[in-house]
Amino acid sequence: MTRSQVSPTEPGADESTVGAQRRSVSVLALATVLGGLGVGASLSAGALLIADVTGNPALSGFGSTMNAVGAAVAGIPLARLAARRGRRIALASGNLLAVGGAVLVIVAALADAPVLLFAGLAVLGVAAAVQLQARFAATDLATPARRARDLSLVVWSITVGAVIGPNLIGPGEALGSVLGLHALSGIFVFTIVAQLCAGLVVWFGLRPDPLLEARRIAVRRTPASSGGPAAADAPEAGTALGSASASDAVRAPVAAGRSPQFLAIALVALGHAVMVGIMAMTPLHLTHHGGSIELVGITISIHIAGMYALSPLAGIAAGRFGAIPVVIAGFVVLGASALGTALGGASVPVVQTSLVLLGLGWCMVTVAGAALVTALTPEADRPARQGQADTTMNAAGALFGAASGVLFAAGGFPVLSSVAGVLVIVGIAVSVRLGAIARR
């Protein structure tokens, strides 16, 4: 199968399915905008709230860590729920759990209870798992040629809410004062409203359910296909890898078993770990050099813009040149970001530029890597493997996010960025290895 061909068993080959896919992407995009508003707001305030409640700035890295832990724990259960009941129920349930997490954070701040605060941030991390599953939901009815692009459009939709979110710290403080809350917890009121709205959009708008509809289409079309039932389960490595010989690219992963799928998951996890670790310590780095809360919000906003704003271009590039070249390029950009944060010191422009590159590199690795995981996995196994990818990705972010506080306390951004650089080198090596498997 070449990039321009569509398998007769592939969902999306007729007009009704194309229309359903367009509706699904539109609904997922709107819900993701709202969800991004809550996630962006929470990530920016979490580190500062932890430092204030615990009185120990070294623990502030656990804000992103607990968020990643919650997302990691939720990844596989949400995928299993989607496999049984469909994307609509799984995504809406995740939004509702995230609301509960935001409520816990507000209560913890009022009670000055660090343990409850960490628990609330972890439950709130389910919102990130919902966003990750939403990008995979955009591929359920997509054709191979459009899969990376449709996925990237949902990723791009996070931009609006995620960029606005960190700048709600100031208004959140004002709202918190009016409501009698801890000043830094006021922003989580916005999170509650955003997650509720996102859940309602998914619940009422995601009809037909894309995953269940894809299964119905596969059942109807499989008997008519020349390849039989096995054809629907064949991975599409030629499309994802951009191999000159699609048939050879498909045979290689099949011969290697599940190894290519797990290597692709490792790529996404490594890229996410680098991003989380550096981003988590940016608020402390800026404030330690005299930066204001507003500067922190602006810096995180432009970083998040780098993560999402150009994601459609990453999707188009993955479709045109193959996923692995885009992943490698993404790790190179992440390496440039780590170099900038290592040498930037008190220079705000250098740090901000490095954070934009950090977001851009993450975008390239995540969009191309997610498309790669989907293409390398047989259709019947995709929800499970996608859930594993999300869990592994967030677990890696949680681990390096936790380590980032210790590394930052030991030697600031230079030490943290050096370790991140090692992860970048590992990511490039894994990418080369996966490409070699595809060429066999």
Sine and cosine of phi, psi and omega as CSV:
sin_phi,cos_phi,sin_psi,cos_psi,sin_omega,cos_omega
0.00,0.00,0.81,-0.58,0.08,-1.00
-1.00,-0.01,0.14,-0.99,-0.04,-1.00
-0.91,0.42,-0.37,0.93,-0.04,-1.00
-1.00,-0.03,-0.12,0.99,-0.07,-1.00
-0.99,-0.13,0.46,-0.89,0.06,-1.00
-0.84,-0.55,0.81,-0.59,0.04,-1.00
-0.90,0.44,0.61,-0.79,0.03,-1.00
-0.90,0.44,-0.31,0.95,0.04,-1.00
-1.00,-0.07,-0.03,1.00,-0.07,-1.00
-0.99,0.17,0.79,-0.61,0.07,-1.00
-0.85,0.53,0.63,-0.77,0.07,-1.00
0.95,-0.32,0.08,1.00,-0.08,-1.00
-0.99,0.11,-0.18,0.98,0.01,-1.00
-0.87,-0.50,0.23,-0.97,-0.13,-0.99
-0.90,0.43,-0.63,0.77,-0.03,-1.00
-0.90,0.43,-0.62,0.79,0.02,-1.00
-0.95,0.32,-0.62,0.79,0.06,-1.00
-0.87,0.49,-0.67,0.75,0.03,-1.00
-0.90,0.43,-0.66,0.75,0.03,-1.00
-0.90,0.44,-0.61,0.79,0.02,-1.00
-0.91,0.41,-0.66,0.75,0.03,-1.00
-0.89,0.46,-0.68,0.73,0.04,-1.00
-0.90,0.44,-0.67,0.74,0.00,-1.00
-0.88,0.48,-0.72,0.70,-0.01,-1.00
-0.89,0.45,-0.63,0.77,0.01,-1.00
-0.90,0.43,-0.71,0.70,0.01,-1.00
-0.91,0.41,-0.70,0.71,0.02,-1.00
-0.89,0.46,-0.61,0.79,0.01,-1.00
-0.91,0.42,-0.71,0.71,0.01,-1.00
-0.90,0.44,-0.71,0.70,0.02,-1.00
-0.89,0.45,-0.57,0.82,-0.01,-1.00
-0.95,0.31,-0.57,0.82,0.10,-0.99
-0.85,0.53,-0.74,0.67,-0.02,-1.00
-0.92,0.39,-0.70,0.71,0.02,-1.00
-0.89,0.45,-0.60,0.80,0.03,-1.00
-0.89,0.45,-0.54,0.84,0.04,-1.00
-0.87,0.50,-0.72,0.69,-0.01,-1.00
-0.94,0.35,-0.68,0.73,-0.03,-1.00
-0.92,0.40,-0.71,0.71,0.00,-1.00
-0.88,0.48,-0.65,0.76,0.02,-1.00
-0.91,0.42,-0.67,0.74,-0.09,-1.00
-0.94,0.33,-0.67,0.74,-0.02,-1.00
-0.89,0.45,-0.62,0.78,-0.05,-1.00
-0.94,0.34,-0.55,0.84,-0.06,-1.00
-1.00,-0.04,-0.36,0.93,-0.10,-1.00
-0.85,0.53,-0.75,0.66,-0.03,-1.00
-0.89,0.46,-0.68,0.73,-0.01,-1.00
-0.92,0.39,-0.61,0.79,-0.01,-1.00
-0.93,0.37,-0.64,0.77,0.03,-1.00
-0.89,0.45,-0.71,0.70,0.01,-1.00
-0.86,0.50,-0.61,0.79,-0.03,-1.00
-0.96,0.28,-0.70,0.71,-0.07,-1.00
-0.95,0.31,-0.66,0.75,-0.04,-1.00
-1.00,0.08,-0.39,0.92,-0.08,-1.00
0.96,0.27,0.21,0.98,-0.04,-1.00
-0.77,-0.63,0.99,-0.17,-0.04,-1.00
-0.86,0.51,-0.42,0.91,-0.01,-1.00
-0.90,0.44,-0.35,0.94,0.00,-1.00
-1.00,0.04,-0.07,1.00,-0.11,-0.99
-0.90,0.43,-0.44,0.90,0.04,-1.00
-0.90,0.45,-0.32,0.95,0.00,-1.00
-0.95,0.30,-0.16,0.99,0.09,-1.00
-0.88,0.47,-0.82,0.57,0.04,-1.00
-0.93,0.36,-0.50,0.87,0.02,-1.00
-0.90,0.44,-0.75,0.66,-0.01,-1.00
-0.91,0.41,-0.59,0.81,0.08,-1.00
-0.87,0.49,-0.69,0.72,0.01,-1.00
-0.93,0.36,-0.59,0.80,0.04,-1.00
-0.88,0.48,-0.72,0.69,0.02,-1.00
-0.87,0.49,-0.68,0.74,0.02,-1.00
-0.91,0.41,-0.62,0.78,0.00,-1.00
-0.92,0.40,-0.70,0.71,-0.01,-1.00
-0.90,0.43,-0.58,0.82,-0.06,-1.00
-0.99,0.16,-0.33,0.94,-0.13,-0.99
-0.83,0.55,-0.82,0.57,-0.05,-1.00
-0.94,0.35,-0.71,0.71,0.06,-1.00
-0.86,0.52,-0.64,0.76,0.04,-1.00
-0.91,0.42,-0.62,0.79,0.04,-1.00
-0.91,0.41,-0.65,0.76,0.03,-1.00
-0.92,0.40,-0.64,0.77,0.04,-1.00
-0.90,0.45,-0.65,0.76,0.04,-1.00
-0.89,0.45,-0.65,0.76,-0.01,-1.00
-0.90,0.44,-0.56,0.83,-0.02,-1.00
-1.00,0.07,-0.69,0.72,-0.17,-0.99
-0.89,-0.45,-0.16,0.99,0.00,-1.00
0.96,-0.26,0.24,-0.97,-0.05,-1.00
-0.92,0.39,-0.60,0.80,-0.11,-0.99
-0.85,0.52,-0.77,0.63,-0.02,-1.00
-0.92,0.39,-0.65,0.76,-0.02,-1.00
-0.89,0.45,-0.73,0.69,-0.04,-1.00
-0.93,0.37,-0.70,0.72,0.00,-1.00
-0.90,0.43,-0.61,0.79,0.04,-1.00
-0.90,0.44,-0.64,0.76,0.04,-1.00
-0.89,0.45,-0.65,0.76,0.06,-1.00
-0.87,0.49,-0.66,0.75,-0.02,-1.00
-0.92,0.40,-0.64,0.76,0.06,-1.00
-0.89,0.45,-0.63,0.78,0.01,-1.00
-0.89,0.46,-0.58,0.81,0.07,-1.00
-0.86,0.50,-0.70,0.72,0.05,-1.00
-0.87,0.50,-0.62,0.79,0.04,-1.00
-0.90,0.44,-0.67,0.74,0.02,-1.00
-0.90,0.44,-0.62,0.79,0.05,-1.00
-0.89,0.45,-0.67,0.74,0.03,-1.00
-0.87,0.48,-0.65,0.76,0.01,-1.00
-0.88,0.48,-0.70,0.71,-0.01,-1.00
-0.89,0.45,-0.70,0.72,0.01,-1.00
-0.90,0.43,-0.66,0.75,-0.01,-1.00
-0.90,0.45,-0.63,0.77,0.02,-1.00
-0.91,0.41,-0.63,0.78,0.04,-1.00
-0.91,0.42,-0.64,0.77,-0.06,-1.00
-1.00,0.05,-0.06,1.00,-0.04,-1.00
0.82,0.57,0.75,0.66,-0.09,-1.00
-0.91,-0.41,0.99,-0.13,-0.05,-1.00
-0.85,0.52,-0.67,0.74,-0.04,-1.00
-0.89,0.46,-0.70,0.72,0.03,-1.00
-0.91,0.41,-0.56,0.83,0.04,-1.00
-0.89,0.45,-0.73,0.69,0.03,-1.00
-0.88,0.48,-0.65,0.76,0.01,-1.00
-0.90,0.44,-0.68,0.73,0.01,-1.00
-0.89,0.46,-0.67,0.74,0.03,-1.00
-0.90,0.43,-0.58,0.82,0.03,-1.00
-0.92,0.40,-0.72,0.69,0.02,-1.00
-0.90,0.44,-0.61,0.79,0.04,-1.00
-0.89,0.45,-0.42,0.91,0.04,-1.00
-0.88,0.48,-0.31,0.95,0.07,-1.00
-0.85,0.53,-0.50,0.87,0.03,-1.00
-0.86,0.50,-0.62,0.79,0.04,-1.00
-0.93,0.38,-0.61,0.79,0.05,-1.00
-0.90,0.44,-0.59,0.81,0.05,-1.00
-0.90,0.44,-0.69,0.72,0.02,-1.00
-0.88,0.47,-0.65,0.76,0.00,-1.00
-0.91,0.41,-0.68,0.74,0.02,-1.00
-0.93,0.38,-0.52,0.85,0.01,-1.00
-0.88,0.48,-0.60,0.80,0.00,-1.00
-0.92,0.39,-0.58,0.81,0.07,-1.00
-0.95,0.32,-0.56,0.83,0.04,-1.00
-0.87,0.49,-0.50,0.87,0.01,-1.00
-0.93,0.36,-0.24,0.97,-0.01,-1.00
-0.99,-0.11,-0.15,0.99,-0.12,-0.99
-0.86,0.51,-0.68,0.73,-0.03,-1.00
-0.96,-0.28,0.10,1.00,-0.06,-1.00
-0.99,0.16,0.52,-0.85,0.14,-0.99
-0.97,0.25,0.37,-0.93,0.00,-1.00
-0.82,0.57,-0.63,0.78,-0.05,-1.00
-0.92,0.39,-0.44,0.90,-0.05,-1.00
-0.96,-0.28,-0.02,1.00,-0.13,-0.99
-0.87,0.50,-0.78,0.62,-0.03,-1.00
-0.89,0.45,-0.61,0.79,-0.02,-1.00
-0.93,0.37,-0.71,0.70,0.01,-1.00
-0.90,0.44,-0.66,0.75,0.06,-1.00
-0.86,0.51,-0.69,0.72,-0.05,-1.00
-0.93,0.37,-0.48,0.88,0.03,-1.00
-0.91,0.41,-0.62,0.79,0.05,-1.00
-0.94,0.34,-0.64,0.77,0.08,-1.00
-0.87,0.49,-0.67,0.74,0.01,-1.00
-0.88,0.48,-0.55,0.84,-0.06,-1.00
-0.89,0.45,-0.35,0.94,0.04,-1.00
-0.91,0.41,-0.39,0.92,-0.13,-0.99
-0.81,0.59,-0.76,0.65,-0.12,-0.99
-0.85,0.53,-0.84,0.55,-0.03,-1.00
-0.93,0.36,-0.62,0.78,-0.07,-1.00
-0.94,0.35,-0.55,0.83,0.02,-1.00
-0.97,0.25,-0.63,0.78,0.02,-1.00
-0.95,0.32,-0.59,0.80,-0.12,-0.99
-0.78,0.63,-0.81,0.58,-0.02,-1.00
-0.87,0.49,-0.44,0.90,0.00,-1.00
-0.99,0.15,0.04,1.00,0.08,-1.00
-1.00,0.02,0.05,1.00,0.02,-1.00
-0.86,0.51,-0.74,0.67,0.00,-1.00
-0.88,0.48,-0.82,0.57,0.07,-1.00
-0.86,0.51,-0.54,0.84,0.02,-1.00
-0.91,0.42,-0.63,0.78,0.06,-1.00
-0.88,0.47,-0.68,0.73,0.01,-1.00
-0.90,0.44,-0.68,0.74,0.02,-1.00
-0.91,0.42,-0.65,0.76,0.02,-1.00
-0.87,0.49,-0.63,0.77,0.03,-1.00
-0.91,0.42,-0.67,0.75,-0.01,-1.00
-0.90,0.44,-0.63,0.78,-0.05,-1.00
-1.00,0.05,-0.03,1.00,-0.02,-1.00
0.97,0.23,0.42,0.91,0.00,-1.00
-0.99,-0.13,0.17,-0.99,0.20,-0.98
-0.86,0.50,0.71,-0.70,-0.13,-0.99
-0.80,0.59,-0.72,0.70,-0.07,-1.00
-0.96,0.27,-0.20,0.98,0.01,-1.00
-1.00,-0.01,-0.15,0.99,-0.01,-1.00
-0.87,0.49,-0.51,0.86,-0.02,-1.00
-0.90,0.44,-0.41,0.91,-0.03,-1.00
-0.96,0.26,-0.25,0.97,0.16,-0.99
-0.91,0.42,-0.65,0.76,0.08,-1.00
-0.88,0.48,-0.61,0.79,0.01,-1.00
-0.88,0.47,-0.68,0.74,0.01,-1.00
-0.87,0.50,-0.74,0.67,-0.02,-1.00
-0.89,0.45,-0.69,0.73,-0.04,-1.00
-0.90,0.44,-0.69,0.73,-0.02,-1.00
-0.93,0.36,-0.61,0.79,0.07,-1.00
-0.88,0.47,-0.71,0.71,0.01,-1.00
-0.90,0.44,-0.66,0.75,0.02,-1.00
-0.88,0.47,-0.67,0.74,0.02,-1.00
-0.89,0.45,-0.63,0.78,0.02,-1.00
-0.92,0.39,-0.63,0.77,0.02,-1.00
-0.88,0.48,-0.71,0.71,0.00,-1.00
-0.92,0.39,-0.70,0.71,-0.08,-1.00
-0.88,0.47,-0.69,0.73,-0.06,-1.00
-1.00,-0.05,-0.37,0.93,-0.11,-0.99
-0.98,-0.17,-0.43,0.90,-0.11,-0.99
-1.00,0.06,0.93,0.37,0.01,-1.00
-0.72,-0.69,0.82,-0.57,0.00,1.00
-0.95,0.32,0.39,-0.92,0.05,-1.00
-0.91,0.41,0.82,-0.57,-0.12,-0.99
-0.89,0.46,-0.63,0.77,-0.02,-1.00
-0.93,0.36,-0.71,0.71,0.02,-1.00
-0.92,0.40,-0.61,0.79,0.04,-1.00
-0.91,0.42,-0.65,0.76,0.03,-1.00
-0.88,0.48,-0.63,0.77,0.03,-1.00
-0.91,0.40,-0.66,0.75,0.02,-1.00
-0.89,0.46,-0.67,0.75,0.00,-1.00
-0.91,0.42,-0.66,0.75,0.00,-1.00
-0.89,0.46,-0.64,0.77,0.02,-1.00
-0.91,0.42,-0.66,0.75,-0.01,-1.00
-0.93,0.37,-0.59,0.81,-0.16,-0.99
-1.00,-0.06,-0.40,0.92,-0.08,-1.00
-0.85,0.53,-0.70,0.72,0.00,-1.00
-0.87,0.49,-0.46,0.89,-0.04,-1.00
-1.00,0.04,-0.13,0.99,-0.07,-1.00
-0.99,0.14,0.48,-0.88,-0.02,-1.00
-0.97,0.26,-0.36,0.93,-0.05,-1.00
-1.00,0.02,-0.16,0.99,-0.02,-1.00
0.97,0.23,-0.13,-0.99,-0.06,-1.00
-0.86,0.50,-0.55,0.84,-0.04,-1.00
-0.91,0.42,-0.45,0.90,-0.05,-1.00
-0.89,0.45,-0.57,0.82,-0.02,-1.00
-0.94,0.34,-0.35,0.94,-0.06,-1.00
-0.99,-0.14,-0.02,1.00,-0.03,-1.00
-0.94,0.33,0.72,-0.69,0.08,-1.00
-0.92,0.38,0.38,-0.92,-0.08,-1.00
-0.92,-0.39,0.80,0.60,-0.13,-0.99
-0.89,0.46,-0.52,0.85,0.00,-1.00
-0.86,0.51,-0.65,0.76,0.03,-1.00
-0.91,0.42,-0.69,0.72,-0.10,-0.99
-0.97,0.26,-0.63,0.78,-0.10,-0.99
-0.99,0.10,-0.30,0.95,-0.03,-1.00
0.95,0.33,0.53,0.85,-0.03,-1.00
-0.95,0.33,0.52,-0.85,0.05,-1.00
-0.93,0.37,-0.48,0.87,0.05,-1.00
-0.88,-0.47,0.97,-0.24,-0.07,-1.00
-0.90,0.43,-0.64,0.77,-0.04,-1.00
-0.90,0.43,-0.64,0.77,0.05,-1.00
-0.90,0.43,-0.63,0.78,-0.04,-1.00
-0.93,0.38,-0.51,0.86,0.04,-1.00
-0.97,0.25,-0.66,0.75,-0.06,-1.00
-0.90,0.43,-0.59,0.81,-0.06,-1.00
-0.88,0.48,-0.79,0.62,0.03,-1.00
-0.89,0.46,-0.57,0.82,0.01,-1.00
-0.90,0.43,-0.67,0.74,0.01,-1.00
-0.91,0.41,-0.54,0.84,-0.05,-1.00
-1.00,0.09,0.01,1.00,-0.02,-1.00
0.96,0.30,-0.69,-0.73,-0.07,-1.00
-1.00,0.01,-0.04,1.00,-0.07,-1.00
-0.80,0.61,-0.73,0.68,0.01,-1.00
-0.88,0.48,-0.58,0.82,0.02,-1.00
-0.89,0.46,-0.69,0.72,-0.04,-1.00
-0.96,0.28,-0.51,0.86,0.10,-1.00
-0.91,0.41,-0.64,0.77,0.04,-1.00
-0.90,0.44,-0.65,0.76,0.06,-1.00
-0.89,0.47,-0.65,0.76,0.00,-1.00
-0.88,0.47,-0.60,0.80,0.02,-1.00
-0.88,0.48,-0.73,0.68,0.00,-1.00
-0.89,0.46,-0.65,0.76,-0.03,-1.00
-0.91,0.41,-0.68,0.74,-0.01,-1.00
-0.90,0.44,-0.70,0.71,0.01,-1.00
-0.89,0.46,-0.63,0.77,-0.01,-1.00
-0.94,0.35,-0.62,0.78,0.01,-1.00
-0.87,0.49,-0.70,0.71,0.02,-1.00
-0.87,0.50,-0.72,0.70,-0.02,-1.00
-0.89,0.46,-0.74,0.67,-0.06,-1.00
-0.90,0.44,-0.70,0.71,-0.06,-1.00
-0.87,0.50,-0.73,0.69,-0.02,-1.00
-0.96,0.29,-0.68,0.73,-0.02,-1.00
-0.89,0.46,-0.61,0.79,-0.08,-1.00
-0.87,0.48,-0.55,0.83,-0.07,-1.00
-1.00,-0.09,-0.07,1.00,-0.01,-1.00
-0.88,0.47,-0.70,0.71,0.03,-1.00
-0.84,0.54,-0.68,0.74,0.01,-1.00
-0.92,0.38,-0.65,0.76,0.02,-1.00
-0.86,0.51,-0.71,0.70,-0.03,-1.00
-0.92,0.38,-0.71,0.71,-0.02,-1.00
-0.93,0.36,-0.53,0.85,0.05,-1.00
-0.92,0.40,-0.41,0.91,0.05,-1.00
-0.99,-0.17,0.36,0.93,0.10,-0.99
1.00,0.01,0.15,0.99,-0.01,-1.00
-0.96,0.29,0.49,-0.87,-0.02,-1.00
-1.00,0.01,0.20,-0.98,0.08,-1.00
-0.86,0.50,-0.63,0.78,0.01,-1.00
-0.90,0.44,-0.63,0.78,0.04,-1.00
-0.90,0.43,-0.64,0.76,0.05,-1.00
-0.86,0.51,-0.72,0.70,0.00,-1.00
-0.88,0.48,-0.69,0.73,0.01,-1.00
-0.90,0.44,-0.69,0.73,-0.04,-1.00
-0.90,0.43,-0.70,0.71,0.03,-1.00
-0.91,0.41,-0.57,0.82,0.01,-1.00
-0.90,0.44,-0.72,0.70,-0.02,-1.00
-0.95,0.31,-0.48,0.88,0.11,-0.99
-0.90,0.44,-0.72,0.69,-0.01,-1.00
-0.91,0.40,-0.57,0.82,0.09,-1.00
-0.87,0.49,-0.65,0.76,0.06,-1.00
-0.89,0.45,-0.54,0.84,0.01,-1.00
-0.92,0.39,-0.61,0.79,-0.22,-0.98
-0.87,-0.48,-0.50,0.87,-0.18,-0.98
-0.88,0.48,-0.58,0.81,-0.05,-1.00
-0.98,-0.20,0.23,0.97,-0.04,-1.00
-0.86,0.51,-0.57,0.82,0.07,-1.00
-0.86,0.51,-0.58,0.81,0.04,-1.00
-0.92,0.40,-0.60,0.80,0.06,-1.00
-0.90,0.44,-0.64,0.77,0.04,-1.00
-0.91,0.41,-0.68,0.73,0.02,-1.00
-0.90,0.44,-0.67,0.74,0.00,-1.00
-0.90,0.44,-0.64,0.77,0.02,-1.00
-0.90,0.43,-0.60,0.80,0.04,-1.00
-0.94,0.33,-0.53,0.85,-0.08,-1.00
-1.00,0.05,-0.70,0.72,-0.12,-0.99
-0.96,-0.27,-0.17,0.99,-0.07,-1.00
0.98,-0.20,0.46,-0.89,-0.09,-1.00
-0.95,0.30,-0.64,0.77,-0.09,-1.00
-0.90,0.44,-0.69,0.72,0.07,-1.00
-0.86,0.51,-0.60,0.80,0.02,-1.00
-0.93,0.36,-0.63,0.77,0.04,-1.00
-0.89,0.46,-0.71,0.70,0.02,-1.00
-0.87,0.49,-0.70,0.71,0.04,-1.00
-0.87,0.49,-0.61,0.79,0.03,-1.00
-0.89,0.46,-0.66,0.75,0.03,-1.00
-0.92,0.39,-0.56,0.83,0.07,-1.00
-0.89,0.46,-0.68,0.74,0.03,-1.00
-0.91,0.42,-0.64,0.77,0.06,-1.00
-0.88,0.47,-0.61,0.79,0.05,-1.00
-0.90,0.44,-0.64,0.76,0.05,-1.00
-0.90,0.44,-0.61,0.80,0.04,-1.00
-0.90,0.43,-0.71,0.70,0.01,-1.00
-0.88,0.48,-0.61,0.80,0.05,-1.00
-0.90,0.43,-0.65,0.76,0.01,-1.00
-0.91,0.42,-0.69,0.72,0.00,-1.00
-0.94,0.33,-0.49,0.87,0.03,-1.00
-0.93,0.38,-0.58,0.81,-0.11,-0.99
-0.96,-0.27,-0.10,0.99,-0.13,-0.99
-0.94,0.33,-0.53,0.85,-0.01,-1.00
0.85,0.52,-0.76,-0.65,-0.05,-1.00
-1.00,0.04,0.06,1.00,-0.04,-1.00
-0.97,0.26,0.94,-0.35,0.00,-1.00
-0.89,0.45,-0.71,0.71,0.01,-1.00
-0.85,0.52,-0.64,0.77,-0.01,-1.00
-0.92,0.39,-0.70,0.72,0.01,-1.00
-0.89,0.45,-0.69,0.73,-0.01,-1.00
-0.91,0.41,-0.65,0.76,0.06,-1.00
-0.88,0.47,-0.66,0.75,0.01,-1.00
-0.90,0.43,-0.60,0.80,0.02,-1.00
-0.94,0.35,-0.55,0.83,0.10,-1.00
-0.90,0.43,-0.71,0.70,0.04,-1.00
-0.89,0.45,-0.60,0.80,0.05,-1.00
-0.86,0.51,-0.70,0.71,0.03,-1.00
-0.92,0.40,-0.66,0.75,-0.02,-1.00
-0.91,0.42,-0.70,0.72,0.02,-1.00
-0.89,0.45,-0.67,0.75,0.06,-1.00
-0.86,0.51,-0.69,0.72,-0.01,-1.00
-0.85,0.53,-0.73,0.68,-0.05,-1.00
-0.90,0.44,-0.70,0.71,-0.01,-1.00
-0.92,0.38,-0.68,0.74,-0.09,-1.00
-0.94,0.33,-0.73,0.68,-0.03,-1.00
-0.91,0.41,-0.78,0.63,-0.01,-1.00
-0.92,0.38,-0.62,0.79,0.00,-1.00
-0.91,0.41,-0.66,0.75,0.02,-1.00
-0.91,0.42,-0.66,0.75,0.06,-1.00
-0.89,0.45,-0.59,0.81,0.01,-1.00
-0.92,0.39,-0.70,0.72,0.04,-1.00
-0.86,0.51,-0.70,0.72,-0.02,-1.00
-0.91,0.42,-0.70,0.72,-0.06,-1.00
-0.93,0.36,-0.53,0.85,-0.04,-1.00
-0.99,0.13,-0.11,0.99,-0.10,-0.99
-0.94,-0.34,0.75,-0.66,0.10,-1.00
-0.84,0.55,0.52,-0.86,-0.14,-0.99
-0.82,0.57,-0.66,0.75,-0.06,-1.00
-0.91,0.42,-0.44,0.90,-0.07,-1.00
-0.99,-0.11,-0.05,1.00,-0.16,-0.99
-0.89,0.46,-0.75,0.66,-0.01,-1.00
-0.83,0.56,-0.68,0.73,-0.01,-1.00
-0.90,0.43,-0.72,0.70,-0.03,-1.00
-0.93,0.37,-0.59,0.81,0.06,-1.00
-0.90,0.43,-0.63,0.77,0.07,-1.00
-0.89,0.45,-0.65,0.76,0.05,-1.00
-0.90,0.44,-0.62,0.79,0.03,-1.00
-0.89,0.45,-0.70,0.72,0.00,-1.00
-0.91,0.42,-0.67,0.74,0.00,-1.00
-0.91,0.42,-0.71,0.70,0.01,-1.00
-0.89,0.45,-0.67,0.74,0.01,-1.00
-0.85,0.52,-0.75,0.66,-0.04,-1.00
-0.96,0.28,-0.54,0.84,0.08,-1.00
-0.89,0.45,-0.67,0.74,0.04,-1.00
-0.89,0.46,-0.66,0.75,0.05,-1.00
-0.89,0.45,-0.63,0.78,0.00,-1.00
-0.90,0.43,-0.70,0.72,-0.02,-1.00
-0.90,0.43,-0.74,0.67,-0.03,-1.00
-0.97,0.26,-0.47,0.88,0.09,-1.00
-0.90,0.44,-0.65,0.76,0.04,-1.00
-0.92,0.40,-0.66,0.75,0.00,-1.00
-0.93,0.36,-0.45,0.89,-0.07,-1.00
-0.88,0.47,-0.60,0.80,0.03,-1.00
-0.89,0.45,-0.67,0.74,0.01,-1.00
-0.92,0.38,-0.71,0.71,0.01,-1.00
-0.89,0.45,-0.65,0.76,0.01,-1.00
-0.91,0.42,-0.66,0.75,0.02,-1.00
-0.91,0.42,-0.51,0.86,-0.03,-1.00
-0.97,0.23,-0.59,0.81,-0.08,-1.00
-0.38,-0.93,0.33,0.94,0.05,-1.00
0.93,0.37,-0.34,-0.94,-0.01,-1.00
-0.88,0.48,-0.56,0.83,-0.01,-1.00
-0.85,0.53,-0.72,0.70,0.00,-1.00
-0.93,0.36,-0.72,0.69,0.00,-1.00
-0.86,0.51,-0.70,0.71,-0.05,-1.00
-0.93,0.36,-0.53,0.85,0.03,-1.00
-0.91,0.42,-0.68,0.73,0.04,-1.00
-0.91,0.41,-0.64,0.77,0.06,-1.00
-0.87,0.49,-0.60,0.80,0.04,-1.00
-0.89,0.46,-0.59,0.81,0.06,-1.00
-0.89,0.45,-0.67,0.74,0.04,-1.00
-0.89,0.46,-0.60,0.80,0.04,-1.00
-0.88,0.47,-0.69,0.72,0.00,-1.00
-0.89,0.46,-0.65,0.76,0.05,-1.00
-0.89,0.46,-0.66,0.75,0.01,-1.00
-0.88,0.48,-0.66,0.75,0.03,-1.00
-0.90,0.43,-0.66,0.75,0.01,-1.00
-0.89,0.46,-0.67,0.74,0.02,-1.00
-0.91,0.41,-0.62,0.79,0.04,-1.00
-0.88,0.47,-0.70,0.72,0.02,-1.00
-0.89,0.46,-0.66,0.75,0.01,-1.00
-0.88,0.47,-0.70,0.71,0.01,-1.00
-0.90,0.44,-0.64,0.76,0.04,-1.00
-0.89,0.46,-0.60,0.80,0.01,-1.00
-0.92,0.40,-0.62,0.78,0.04,-1.00
-0.88,0.47,-0.64,0.77,-0.04,-1.00
-0.93,0.37,-0.48,0.88,-0.05,-1.00
-1.00,0.09,-0.12,0.99,-0.03,-1.00
-0.93,0.37,0.00,0.00,0.00,0.00
